[in-house]
Amino acid sequence: MNYAGFVIWLLIFAAAGIPDFRSPSSGLYSKLCGFDLPYPEAIFEIEYFRKHPEPFFAMAKELYPKTFEPTPCHYFLRLLNKKGLLLRHYTQNVDALERVAGIPAEKLVEAHGTLHTSRCINPECREEYDRKWMTEKVLADVVPRCEQCKAVVKPDAVFFGEPLPERFRLVEEDFPNCDLLIILGTSLVVQPFSSLVDRVPPRCPRLLINHEEAGNEDPVMVVLGFSCGLQFHGADNFRDVAWLGDCDEGCYLFAEKLGWKEDLKSLIENGCQSEAISTVETGAAGST
């Protein structure tokens, strides 16, 4: 069997110890009160960033510390790959913790880009820099400038106004070949991810592991004769299942039911330190 699963950013993002955006006293947007922003989300708009990169990099100090660690969910995905069952992992996470957990790059589609690499925004330059180089600049309160042309260097996270990465086109070949869709930690309200649940074959089982039900079928679309969303309570439902609770607990339970409990515990306890070192700590100080 081949599995194509995807994880949405914010819920697992928070579980890894990374602050959320909107909490009044601790959210990332609360760090921006000293900047004259038209609205908080402007820091993620590419045109605003080109003119005013300072607010983004002030906020980015919260995203680049080296203390963030993969969650059990990340290691469960690595375990699926180790068992030869992971077709692809689609994620909106930009923290690169999938890489730290040891999931190979060829198995990843980082739909919203990644903080793992950065590059010069000058279209005639586009020099690439590694995470170590960017982390040093951000933690030093310096707006990173290209060593070649002195233009601003931007993380490879996708900003509003930018296209999704070319690798996202893999949905065209992956989802028709999916035997089980695992959906972890998501509200399923953001496009294009919310529509991916309908890209798998009509008899493909779909498992949601989440704090609450999400992606329920739109009754209007049903009346019109279209399948659109997950059908947990539909009279004809034979393939959609929701396990409600903490995502890490859900992955532990899934591994236990598959007879992989000790395998997952071993991955988590070992911490995949070799992957963490190669992903976060190493690399030249300059461009790569």
N, C-alpha and C positions, 0 to 999 in steps of 0.2 A: 504494500500500500504506500501511497505517497500522500504526505500531509502538507497542506499550505495553510499556515496560520499567520495571523497578524496581531500586533499589539499596538494600542493607541497610547499616545505620549503621556498625558497628564497623570493618570492613575498610577502607573508603574514608576513614572518619573518621581512622584512623591514618595512612593514606597522605598525608593533607593536613597532617600534622604535629601533630595533636591527640593528646594522651596517651590510652592506653587506660585501662580501669578497674582491672584486677586485677594488673598487673605489680607485684611485691613492693616495689621501690624507687622506681619512677617512675609507677606507675598512680595514677589519680585517687583511688581509695579509700585509698591510702597517705598522702594529705594529711589524713586525718580522724582520726588517732590521738589527737589532743587532745580529741576529743569523746566523750562517753559514749553511743555509739550502741548500740542493741540488736543491730544487725547493719548492715553498710555500706549495703545496699540501702535501708535505712529512709529515707535522705535523698531518695529518689524516691517515697515514699509520701505521698499528699496529706494524709492525716490527721496524720502525723508532721510534715510540713512546716508545717501550720497552727499547730502548737504550738511547733515548734522549727525555725525557718527558718535559723538560724545555720550549721549544718553544710553545708547546700546551698550557701549563698552563699560559704562559705570554699572549697569545691571549685570553684565556678563561676568563680573567678578564672582557672582553667586553660582555660576554655571561651570567654572573651570577649576575649582579646587580638586585636589587629587584624592580626596577622602571618600568620594562616592563609590559604592560597590554594587555589583550586580545583585539582583534579587533572586530568590528561588525560582521565580518565573523564568528569568533569563537562563538559569542553569537547566531548567526542565527543557527549554528549547534546544539547548546544546545536547542534552541527553537524547532527544528525538533524532537529532542529526547523527549522534554517535551510533544509534541503533539503525541508521540507514533509512529513516522514515520521514525526514524533513525535506519536502520538495523545495520550499522557499519560506522565508520569514519576512513578511511585510510589516514595516513599522513606521510610525510617525515620530518615534523618539529621535532626538538629535544628539543625545548624550554619548553615543557610541558604546554604551554598556554591553550591548550585544557582542561587540568585538572583544571587550574585556573579558566577557564570560567564555570566549573561545568559539563563538559561532563564526565559521569561515565567511569571508567577504562575499564569495560567490553564492552563498546561501541567503544573503541579505538584499532586500530592497528598502533602502532608507528613503522613504517617499518624501520626507520633508528635509532631506539632506542630513548633514552631520557636522558636529564640532571636531571631528577627528582630523580634518584638514581645513585649510583656508587658502584663499588666493587673492591676488591683487585685483581690484575692481577696474583697473585700466584695461579696456578691451584689447589694446595693442601690446599688453604685457602678460597679464594673467599668471604671473609667477606663483607657484604653489608653495605653501609653508605647512609644517607639521604642527601637531597639537602642542608639543613642548615649546616651540617658538612662540605660538600665540599665547599660551598660558603665561609665559614669562612677561610678555608685554601687558596683558590684561591685569595681572596681579601687581604690576608696577605702576598702575594708573596711567599707562601710556596708550594713546590711540595708535595702533600698529600701522606702520608705514612700510611700503615695499622697499626693499633694499636695492632694487634695480631702478625704479622710476619715482619713488616717494609717494605714490598714490596710497589711499587707504587699503588695508588688507581686510577682507571680510570672511568670516567663517562660511563654510560651505552649507550651512543651514539655508533652507529655502525661505525667502522673505515674501511678503505679499507683493504681488507685481512681478514675480519671477515664475518661470515654468517649473513643473515637477521634473526631477531628474529623468534622463533618458531611460534608465533601467526600469522605471515604472511601467514601461511598455511590455515588460515580461508578464503582466497580467494576462495578456492575450494568449500566451502559451501555457502558463502555469495553471490558471483556474479551470480551464476545461479538462485538465488532467488531475484534478484534485479528488482524492478519495475520502478525505475528512477535512473539514474546515474547522480549525480551533480559533476562537475569537476571545481575546483576553483583555479585560479592563477597558471598556469603552462605552461611551454613550451612543455611538453609532449615529451621530447627527451631522458630522462634518464630511462633506464630499471631498474627493471621490471615494473615500474609504467606506462611507455608509452604504454605497451601492455595490461594493465588492461581494457582499453576501449573495447577491443574485447572479454572480458570474460563474459559480460552480455548477456542475451537472445537476439536473433536476432530482436525482436520487442520492446525491451526495449528503451524508449526515453533516449537521452544523451544530457545534457545541459552543455555547457562550459561557465563559467563566467570568463572573462580574458581581459587583455589589448589588445590582438591580437589573431587572429585565431591560433590554435595549434592542432597538432595531425591529420592533414589532411591525407586522404587516400593516400597510396602509389600507383601511377598509374601502376607501374611495377607489384605489387601484384594483382591489378585488372585484368590486362591482363592475368595473370596466373590463374585467377579464384578464388582468395582469397580476403576476406574482411579484410582490415588491416588499421584501423584508422577511423577518423571521416569523414563523407561525406557531409559537408555543402553545396557543390555546385553540388553534383551528381544529375543527371537527375531523378534518382529513390529515392532520399532522402526523407524519410517521418518521420524521428525520431531525426535527429541531428540539434541542434540549438546553435548558438553562440551569446551571449550577450557581446558586446565589450565595455569595460570601466573599471572604478575602481571597484575592487571586493566588497568593502564595499557598494558602491552605488548599485551594482547589487543585493546584498543581501537585502538591504533596499527595493528596488523595488519589489523583489520577495515576501518579507513579506507583502508588501502593497497589491499586487495582490491577495494574499491568505487571506487578511483580518486580518493579524497579525501585522500590523504596530505598534500598541500601545503595544502589547505583547513584541515585539523586543525592542522598546524604553525603556520599563520598565526594561528588563534584563540589558540593557547597562547602564542605569542611576543608577540602584542599584549597579552595578559593581561586583555583586556576591562576596561581601567582605568575606563572611564566607568561600567560597571555596578558595579564595586567601590566607586567613590566614592559613587554614589547609594545603595548598599545599606548600606555600613558607616560612612562618614565623615560623611554629612550628616544633617540632621534637627534640629528644635528641641531645646533642652536640656530642655524640659518635655514635657508630654503631647502626643500627636498625635491 
